[in-house]
Amino acid sequence: MKLHFSRILLLLPLSACAAETTLDRFDLLVEWNNRHSECFDIRSRNAETFPITPWFESLTKDDKKRVVLYLSELKMYQCTLGETSKIKQRYSEQDVQELEKMLGSTLRLDEPDKNDIEDLDYRQIELISEQISVFSVLVVAEQLNVL
């Protein structure tokens, strides 16, 4: 999935830093986009089986769906974390908010919201997370028969 950042140069009023040009900051977005594309490629080629723990097995079908969705978002976030950190260091908070408004859910610069899984045992979710890399939600949902 490629984003079209060229429009950002025209639309986004970026705060100026003396040592940085808008182009330097735009390059950070290009780096993030390239890494995000790599993560999508890794995800599409990932043939690992989703780890099923006794805790996960005990969940309802809906709870399993929530865990799988959360972990998928978390792994994509972690996959781009290095590039995300650079953006957050170089862009003002206001600029980051403008970028997120413009690009919507395509640009994920924050860790996924835990509200959807707050009633579940997060330590158990972390244990599963430690065993997996980026993965396709649809492939895993089909594997687990939770579609």
C-alpha positions in Angstrom: 0.0 0.0 0.0 1.6 3.2 -1.2 0.6 6.6 0.2 0.7 9.8 -1.9 2.7 12.2 0.3 3.3 14.7 -2.5 0.0 16.3 -1.7 1.1 16.9 1.9 3.7 19.4 0.8 1.0 21.5 -0.7 -1.7 21.0 2.0 0.1 20.7 5.3 1.4 23.8 7.1 4.4 22.3 8.7 6.1 24.2 11.5 9.6 25.3 10.4 12.8 24.3 12.1 16.0 26.2 11.4 18.1 23.2 10.7 15.5 21.3 8.8 13.7 21.8 5.5 10.2 20.7 4.7 11.8 18.3 2.3 13.9 16.6 5.1 10.7 16.2 7.1 8.9 14.9 4.0 11.6 12.3 3.6 10.7 10.9 7.1 7.2 10.3 5.8 8.6 8.6 2.7 10.7 6.4 5.0 7.7 5.5 7.1 5.7 4.7 4.0 8.4 2.5 2.6 8.7 0.6 5.9 4.9 0.3 6.2 4.9 -1.2 2.7 7.7 -3.6 3.8 5.6 -4.6 6.8 2.6 -5.3 4.6 4.8 -7.5 2.4 6.0 -9.4 5.4 2.5 -9.7 6.6 1.2 -11.1 3.3 4.1 -13.7 3.2 3.8 -14.7 6.8 2.8 -18.4 7.0 3.3 -18.9 10.7 0.5 -20.4 12.7 -1.1 -18.2 15.3 -0.1 -19.4 18.7 -3.0 -20.9 20.6 -2.5 -20.8 24.4 -4.8 -22.4 26.9 -6.0 -18.9 27.9 -6.7 -18.0 24.3 -8.5 -21.3 23.7 -10.8 -20.5 26.7 -12.0 -17.2 25.2 -15.3 -16.8 23.4 -15.3 -16.4 19.7 -15.9 -12.6 20.0 -13.1 -12.3 22.5 -10.7 -14.2 20.2 -11.6 -11.8 17.4 -10.8 -8.8 19.6 -7.5 -10.3 20.6 -6.5 -11.1 17.0 -7.5 -7.7 15.7 -5.6 -5.9 18.5 -2.5 -8.0 18.0 -2.6 -7.4 14.2 -2.7 -3.7 14.8 0.0 -3.9 17.5 2.4 -5.8 15.3 2.0 -3.4 12.4 2.6 -0.5 14.8 5.7 -2.2 16.2 7.0 -3.0 12.7 7.1 0.8 11.8 8.1 1.9 15.3 11.6 3.2 14.3 10.2 5.4 11.6 7.3 6.5 13.7 9.6 7.6 16.5 11.6 9.7 14.0 8.4 11.4 12.8 7.3 12.1 16.4 10.7 13.6 17.2 10.8 15.9 14.2 7.2 17.0 13.8 5.3 19.1 16.3 2.3 17.5 18.0 0.0 19.8 15.9 1.7 18.6 12.7 1.3 15.0 13.7 -2.4 15.6 14.3 -2.8 17.3 10.9 -1.0 14.3 9.2 -3.3 11.9 11.0 -6.4 13.9 9.9 -5.2 14.0 6.3 -4.2 10.4 6.0 -6.7 8.9 8.4 -6.2 5.3 9.5 -3.4 4.8 6.9 -0.9 6.6 9.1 -0.8 4.9 12.5 1.6 6.7 14.8 0.2 5.6 18.1 0.0 2.2 19.7 -3.4 0.6 19.2 -6.1 1.5 21.7 -6.4 -1.1 24.5 -10.0 -0.1 25.3 -11.4 -2.9 23.2 -9.5 -5.5 25.2 -9.4 -3.8 28.6 -11.6 -6.6 30.1 -9.2 -9.3 29.0 -5.9 -10.4 30.7 -3.4 -8.2 29.0 -0.4 -10.3 30.3 -1.8 -13.2 28.4 -2.1 -11.1 25.3 1.5 -10.0 25.7 2.6 -13.6 25.9 1.0 -14.4 22.6 2.4 -11.1 21.1 5.9 -12.2 22.0 5.5 -15.3 19.8 4.4 -13.6 16.6 5.3 -11.0 14.0 3.0 -9.1 11.7 0.2 -11.3 10.3 -2.9 -11.1 8.2 -6.1 -10.8 10.3 -8.1 -12.6 7.6 -5.7 -15.6 7.4 -5.5 -16.0 11.1 -9.3 -15.6 11.5 -9.8 -18.3 9.0 -7.2 -20.5 10.7 -9.0 -20.1 14.0 -12.4 -20.4 12.5 -13.6 -17.1 14.0 -14.9 -15.3 10.9 
